[in-house]
């Protein structure tokens, strides 16, 4: 194509034809015109749907596992609380028994002391 000596209209027409040729080439390369394109798109859509289903199943399984773990945690806390309560009751009974034994010991010691005192008084009275 010769630039010098051409008229403006000829250059504009050549430009228009070049743009039209580019547009036609782009349309020819458009994947929507390809018959296999629809099949590939359908396969991609099916794969995406399957992926979404698997993800939903994983989320549901994870939520179920979390729920079960929470139930186990609550049951374990209840078991530990019951064990603590039983242990506290046992310790309270032991403490009560210890205090009774201490009181009994003090009473025995007092009685022994009173007997010694009475015996001493009795010996002193005989003199």
Secondary structure, DSSP 4 states (H G I P E B T S, - for coil): ---TT--HHHHHHHHHHHHHHHHHHHHHH-GGGSHHHHHHHHHHHHHHHHHHHHHHHHHHHHHHHHHHHHHHHHHHHHHHHHHHHHHHHHHHHHHHHHHHHHHHHHHHHHHHHHHHHHHHHHHHHH-
